[in-house]
Amino acid sequence: MKTILVAEDNDGNYILMTYILKKNYNIVRAVNGQEAVDKIAEGGIDMILMDIKMPIMDGLEATKIIRKDHPDLPIIALTANAYESDRESAFEAGCNDFIAKPVNCQTTLDIIAKYINK
């Protein structure tokens, strides 16, 4: 079973993501960008769902750092900031795709499958 790192500081959003993902994927949590960077360095992660607004280090900065050593790791931005400028910032940082909150279960699973089941 593939493992997805959910980088999300909000407990409610994390619980929702586990509900959506738990049947098909192993789930690991990071509560901030620095923790996401550290967990990726440990290995065993197949994809990241990266919240953009997090404490200590935001998702954009974490994505830039992770991209340096893991250029092929799928990183999906997961954010309530759904403006076009936010989408562009996510892609510029190195995200492969973008999911706006509140998430749609089927859309989320479809986007994940597009990258993780290659």
mmCIF file of the C-alpha atoms, coordinates in Angstrom:
data_MODEL
# 
_entry.id   MODEL 
# 
loop_
_atom_site.group_PDB 
_atom_site.id 
_atom_site.type_symbol 
_atom_site.label_atom_id 
_atom_site.label_alt_id 
_atom_site.label_comp_id 
_atom_site.label_asym_id 
_atom_site.label_entity_id 
_atom_site.label_seq_id 
_atom_site.pdbx_PDB_ins_code 
_atom_site.Cartn_x 
_atom_site.Cartn_y 
_atom_site.Cartn_z 
_atom_site.occupancy 
_atom_site.B_iso_or_equiv 
_atom_site.pdbx_formal_charge 
_atom_site.auth_seq_id 
_atom_site.auth_comp_id 
_atom_site.auth_asym_id 
_atom_site.auth_atom_id 
_atom_site.pdbx_PDB_model_num 
ATOM 1   C CA . MET A 1 1   ? 0.000   0.000  0.000   1.00 0.00 ? 1   MET A CA 1 
ATOM 2   C CA . LYS A 1 2   ? 1.312   3.465  -0.938  1.00 0.00 ? 2   LYS A CA 1 
ATOM 3   C CA . THR A 1 3   ? 2.032   6.009  1.787   1.00 0.00 ? 3   THR A CA 1 
ATOM 4   C CA . ILE A 1 4   ? 0.839   9.607  1.667   1.00 0.00 ? 4   ILE A CA 1 
ATOM 5   C CA . LEU A 1 5   ? 2.252   12.309 3.911   1.00 0.00 ? 5   LEU A CA 1 
ATOM 6   C CA . VAL A 1 6   ? -0.511  14.717 4.901   1.00 0.00 ? 6   VAL A CA 1 
ATOM 7   C CA . ALA A 1 7   ? 1.146   17.981 5.940   1.00 0.00 ? 7   ALA A CA 1 
ATOM 8   C CA . GLU A 1 8   ? -1.727  19.670 7.757   1.00 0.00 ? 8   GLU A CA 1 
ATOM 9   C CA . ASP A 1 9   ? -1.737  21.650 11.003  1.00 0.00 ? 9   ASP A CA 1 
ATOM 10  C CA . ASN A 1 10  ? -5.536  21.710 11.445  1.00 0.00 ? 10  ASN A CA 1 
ATOM 11  C CA . ASP A 1 11  ? -6.840  18.613 13.267  1.00 0.00 ? 11  ASP A CA 1 
ATOM 12  C CA . GLY A 1 12  ? -10.267 18.735 11.610  1.00 0.00 ? 12  GLY A CA 1 
ATOM 13  C CA . ASN A 1 13  ? -8.796  18.917 8.111   1.00 0.00 ? 13  ASN A CA 1 
ATOM 14  C CA . TYR A 1 14  ? -6.393  16.090 8.915   1.00 0.00 ? 14  TYR A CA 1 
ATOM 15  C CA . ILE A 1 15  ? -9.219  13.883 10.222  1.00 0.00 ? 15  ILE A CA 1 
ATOM 16  C CA . LEU A 1 16  ? -11.193 14.545 7.025   1.00 0.00 ? 16  LEU A CA 1 
ATOM 17  C CA . MET A 1 17  ? -8.208  13.564 4.882   1.00 0.00 ? 17  MET A CA 1 
ATOM 18  C CA . THR A 1 18  ? -7.690  10.335 6.848   1.00 0.00 ? 18  THR A CA 1 
ATOM 19  C CA . TYR A 1 19  ? -11.368 9.510  6.326   1.00 0.00 ? 19  TYR A CA 1 
ATOM 20  C CA . ILE A 1 20  ? -10.981 10.007 2.563   1.00 0.00 ? 20  ILE A CA 1 
ATOM 21  C CA . LEU A 1 21  ? -7.662  8.145  2.254   1.00 0.00 ? 21  LEU A CA 1 
ATOM 22  C CA . LYS A 1 22  ? -7.554  5.372  4.873   1.00 0.00 ? 22  LYS A CA 1 
ATOM 23  C CA . LYS A 1 23  ? -9.113  2.631  2.724   1.00 0.00 ? 23  LYS A CA 1 
ATOM 24  C CA . ASN A 1 24  ? -6.516  2.902  -0.027  1.00 0.00 ? 24  ASN A CA 1 
ATOM 25  C CA . TYR A 1 25  ? -3.385  4.424  1.484   1.00 0.00 ? 25  TYR A CA 1 
ATOM 26  C CA . ASN A 1 26  ? -1.159  4.484  4.546   1.00 0.00 ? 26  ASN A CA 1 
ATOM 27  C CA . ILE A 1 27  ? -1.171  7.950  6.070   1.00 0.00 ? 27  ILE A CA 1 
ATOM 28  C CA . VAL A 1 28  ? 1.597   9.837  7.867   1.00 0.00 ? 28  VAL A CA 1 
ATOM 29  C CA . ARG A 1 29  ? 1.079   13.307 9.342   1.00 0.00 ? 29  ARG A CA 1 
ATOM 30  C CA . ALA A 1 30  ? 3.267   16.363 9.591   1.00 0.00 ? 30  ALA A CA 1 
ATOM 31  C CA . VAL A 1 31  ? 1.881   19.378 11.476  1.00 0.00 ? 31  VAL A CA 1 
ATOM 32  C CA . ASN A 1 32  ? 4.189   21.948 9.857   1.00 0.00 ? 32  ASN A CA 1 
ATOM 33  C CA . GLY A 1 33  ? 6.502   22.360 6.886   1.00 0.00 ? 33  GLY A CA 1 
ATOM 34  C CA . GLN A 1 34  ? 9.677   21.561 8.799   1.00 0.00 ? 34  GLN A CA 1 
ATOM 35  C CA . GLU A 1 35  ? 8.197   18.281 10.016  1.00 0.00 ? 35  GLU A CA 1 
ATOM 36  C CA . ALA A 1 36  ? 7.223   17.449 6.413   1.00 0.00 ? 36  ALA A CA 1 
ATOM 37  C CA . VAL A 1 37  ? 10.802  18.042 5.252   1.00 0.00 ? 37  VAL A CA 1 
ATOM 38  C CA . ASP A 1 38  ? 12.099  15.828 8.076   1.00 0.00 ? 38  ASP A CA 1 
ATOM 39  C CA . LYS A 1 39  ? 9.649   12.989 7.336   1.00 0.00 ? 39  LYS A CA 1 
ATOM 40  C CA . ILE A 1 40  ? 10.533  13.013 3.632   1.00 0.00 ? 40  ILE A CA 1 
ATOM 41  C CA . ALA A 1 41  ? 14.210  12.732 4.553   1.00 0.00 ? 41  ALA A CA 1 
ATOM 42  C CA . GLU A 1 42  ? 13.378  9.556  6.521   1.00 0.00 ? 42  GLU A CA 1 
ATOM 43  C CA . GLY A 1 43  ? 11.993  7.956  3.332   1.00 0.00 ? 43  GLY A CA 1 
ATOM 44  C CA . GLY A 1 44  ? 9.046   5.701  2.587   1.00 0.00 ? 44  GLY A CA 1 
ATOM 45  C CA . ILE A 1 45  ? 6.683   8.424  1.359   1.00 0.00 ? 45  ILE A CA 1 
ATOM 46  C CA . ASP A 1 46  ? 5.044   8.102  -2.073  1.00 0.00 ? 46  ASP A CA 1 
ATOM 47  C CA . MET A 1 47  ? 3.179   11.430 -2.189  1.00 0.00 ? 47  MET A CA 1 
ATOM 48  C CA . ILE A 1 48  ? 2.598   14.603 -0.175  1.00 0.00 ? 48  ILE A CA 1 
ATOM 49  C CA . LEU A 1 49  ? -0.629  16.497 0.341   1.00 0.00 ? 49  LEU A CA 1 
ATOM 50  C CA . MET A 1 50  ? 0.832   19.847 1.387   1.00 0.00 ? 50  MET A CA 1 
ATOM 51  C CA . ASP A 1 51  ? -1.169  22.476 3.222   1.00 0.00 ? 51  ASP A CA 1 
ATOM 52  C CA . ILE A 1 52  ? 0.197   25.883 2.296   1.00 0.00 ? 52  ILE A CA 1 
ATOM 53  C CA . LYS A 1 53  ? -0.483  27.889 5.472   1.00 0.00 ? 53  LYS A CA 1 
ATOM 54  C CA . MET A 1 54  ? 1.279   26.147 8.389   1.00 0.00 ? 54  MET A CA 1 
ATOM 55  C CA . PRO A 1 55  ? 3.318   27.271 11.390  1.00 0.00 ? 55  PRO A CA 1 
ATOM 56  C CA . ILE A 1 56  ? 7.131   27.139 11.645  1.00 0.00 ? 56  ILE A CA 1 
ATOM 57  C CA . MET A 1 57  ? 7.574   26.659 7.872   1.00 0.00 ? 57  MET A CA 1 
ATOM 58  C CA . ASP A 1 58  ? 4.814   27.081 5.301   1.00 0.00 ? 58  ASP A CA 1 
ATOM 59  C CA . GLY A 1 59  ? 4.043   24.536 2.608   1.00 0.00 ? 59  GLY A CA 1 
ATOM 60  C CA . LEU A 1 60  ? 5.585   26.542 -0.215  1.00 0.00 ? 60  LEU A CA 1 
ATOM 61  C CA . GLU A 1 61  ? 8.971   26.758 1.508   1.00 0.00 ? 61  GLU A CA 1 
ATOM 62  C CA . ALA A 1 62  ? 8.804   23.062 2.475   1.00 0.00 ? 62  ALA A CA 1 
ATOM 63  C CA . THR A 1 63  ? 7.986   22.135 -1.135  1.00 0.00 ? 63  THR A CA 1 
ATOM 64  C CA . LYS A 1 64  ? 11.001  24.075 -2.450  1.00 0.00 ? 64  LYS A CA 1 
ATOM 65  C CA . ILE A 1 65  ? 13.311  22.280 -0.006  1.00 0.00 ? 65  ILE A CA 1 
ATOM 66  C CA . ILE A 1 66  ? 11.848  18.831 -0.722  1.00 0.00 ? 66  ILE A CA 1 
ATOM 67  C CA . ARG A 1 67  ? 12.075  19.383 -4.501  1.00 0.00 ? 67  ARG A CA 1 
ATOM 68  C CA . LYS A 1 68  ? 15.868  19.766 -4.316  1.00 0.00 ? 68  LYS A CA 1 
ATOM 69  C CA . ASP A 1 69  ? 16.376  16.098 -3.323  1.00 0.00 ? 69  ASP A CA 1 
ATOM 70  C CA . HIS A 1 70  ? 13.095  14.599 -4.576  1.00 0.00 ? 70  HIS A CA 1 
ATOM 71  C CA . PRO A 1 71  ? 12.303  16.069 -8.001  1.00 0.00 ? 71  PRO A CA 1 
ATOM 72  C CA . ASP A 1 72  ? 9.886   13.258 -8.928  1.00 0.00 ? 72  ASP A CA 1 
ATOM 73  C CA . LEU A 1 73  ? 7.901   13.006 -5.670  1.00 0.00 ? 73  LEU A CA 1 
ATOM 74  C CA . PRO A 1 74  ? 4.277   14.064 -6.303  1.00 0.00 ? 74  PRO A CA 1 
ATOM 75  C CA . ILE A 1 75  ? 3.349   17.064 -4.140  1.00 0.00 ? 75  ILE A CA 1 
ATOM 76  C CA . ILE A 1 76  ? -0.242  18.278 -4.185  1.00 0.00 ? 76  ILE A CA 1 
ATOM 77  C CA . ALA A 1 77  ? -1.017  21.690 -2.685  1.00 0.00 ? 77  ALA A CA 1 
ATOM 78  C CA . LEU A 1 78  ? -3.988  21.520 -0.330  1.00 0.00 ? 78  LEU A CA 1 
ATOM 79  C CA . THR A 1 79  ? -5.234  24.955 0.628   1.00 0.00 ? 79  THR A CA 1 
ATOM 80  C CA . ALA A 1 80  ? -8.188  27.146 1.437   1.00 0.00 ? 80  ALA A CA 1 
ATOM 81  C CA . ASN A 1 81  ? -6.503  29.894 -0.575  1.00 0.00 ? 81  ASN A CA 1 
ATOM 82  C CA . ALA A 1 82  ? -8.013  29.138 -3.961  1.00 0.00 ? 82  ALA A CA 1 
ATOM 83  C CA . TYR A 1 83  ? -7.130  32.327 -5.833  1.00 0.00 ? 83  TYR A CA 1 
ATOM 84  C CA . GLU A 1 84  ? -5.288  32.026 -9.139  1.00 0.00 ? 84  GLU A CA 1 
ATOM 85  C CA . SER A 1 85  ? -2.241  33.692 -7.560  1.00 0.00 ? 85  SER A CA 1 
ATOM 86  C CA . ASP A 1 86  ? -2.181  30.986 -4.858  1.00 0.00 ? 86  ASP A CA 1 
ATOM 87  C CA . ARG A 1 87  ? -2.344  28.285 -7.523  1.00 0.00 ? 87  ARG A CA 1 
ATOM 88  C CA . GLU A 1 88  ? 0.522   29.937 -9.419  1.00 0.00 ? 88  GLU A CA 1 
ATOM 89  C CA . SER A 1 89  ? 2.607   30.220 -6.234  1.00 0.00 ? 89  SER A CA 1 
ATOM 90  C CA . ALA A 1 90  ? 2.072   26.529 -5.532  1.00 0.00 ? 90  ALA A CA 1 
ATOM 91  C CA . PHE A 1 91  ? 3.199   25.525 -9.034  1.00 0.00 ? 91  PHE A CA 1 
ATOM 92  C CA . GLU A 1 92  ? 6.196   27.879 -8.876  1.00 0.00 ? 92  GLU A CA 1 
ATOM 93  C CA . ALA A 1 93  ? 7.254   26.266 -5.577  1.00 0.00 ? 93  ALA A CA 1 
ATOM 94  C CA . GLY A 1 94  ? 7.183   22.839 -7.260  1.00 0.00 ? 94  GLY A CA 1 
ATOM 95  C CA . CYS A 1 95  ? 3.721   21.401 -6.580  1.00 0.00 ? 95  CYS A CA 1 
ATOM 96  C CA . ASN A 1 96  ? 2.365   19.035 -9.220  1.00 0.00 ? 96  ASN A CA 1 
ATOM 97  C CA . ASP A 1 97  ? -1.296  19.855 -8.645  1.00 0.00 ? 97  ASP A CA 1 
ATOM 98  C CA . PHE A 1 98  ? -3.683  21.855 -6.466  1.00 0.00 ? 98  PHE A CA 1 
ATOM 99  C CA . ILE A 1 99  ? -6.727  20.915 -4.372  1.00 0.00 ? 99  ILE A CA 1 
ATOM 100 C CA . ALA A 1 100 ? -8.846  23.717 -2.918  1.00 0.00 ? 100 ALA A CA 1 
ATOM 101 C CA . LYS A 1 101 ? -10.502 23.357 0.488   1.00 0.00 ? 101 LYS A CA 1 
ATOM 102 C CA . PRO A 1 102 ? -13.121 22.398 1.305   1.00 0.00 ? 102 PRO A CA 1 
ATOM 103 C CA . VAL A 1 103 ? -12.115 19.230 -0.506  1.00 0.00 ? 103 VAL A CA 1 
ATOM 104 C CA . ASN A 1 104 ? -14.398 17.074 -2.610  1.00 0.00 ? 104 ASN A CA 1 
ATOM 105 C CA . CYS A 1 105 ? -13.791 13.397 -1.763  1.00 0.00 ? 105 CYS A CA 1 
ATOM 106 C CA . GLN A 1 106 ? -13.972 12.018 -5.304  1.00 0.00 ? 106 GLN A CA 1 
ATOM 107 C CA . THR A 1 107 ? -11.990 14.866 -6.852  1.00 0.00 ? 107 THR A CA 1 
ATOM 108 C CA . THR A 1 108 ? -9.286  14.393 -4.215  1.00 0.00 ? 108 THR A CA 1 
ATOM 109 C CA . LEU A 1 109 ? -9.058  10.647 -4.866  1.00 0.00 ? 109 LEU A CA 1 
ATOM 110 C CA . ASP A 1 110 ? -8.980  11.212 -8.635  1.00 0.00 ? 110 ASP A CA 1 
ATOM 111 C CA . ILE A 1 111 ? -6.124  13.727 -8.398  1.00 0.00 ? 111 ILE A CA 1 
ATOM 112 C CA . ILE A 1 112 ? -4.153  11.445 -6.055  1.00 0.00 ? 112 ILE A CA 1 
ATOM 113 C CA . ALA A 1 113 ? -4.664  8.435  -8.359  1.00 0.00 ? 113 ALA A CA 1 
ATOM 114 C CA . LYS A 1 114 ? -3.396  10.439 -11.328 1.00 0.00 ? 114 LYS A CA 1 
ATOM 115 C CA . TYR A 1 115 ? 0.045   10.748 -9.669  1.00 0.00 ? 115 TYR A CA 1 
ATOM 116 C CA . ILE A 1 116 ? 0.421   7.857  -7.274  1.00 0.00 ? 116 ILE A CA 1 
ATOM 117 C CA . ASN A 1 117 ? -0.703  5.026  -9.558  1.00 0.00 ? 117 ASN A CA 1 
ATOM 118 C CA . LYS A 1 118 ? 1.634   5.800  -12.457 1.00 0.00 ? 118 LYS A CA 1 
# 
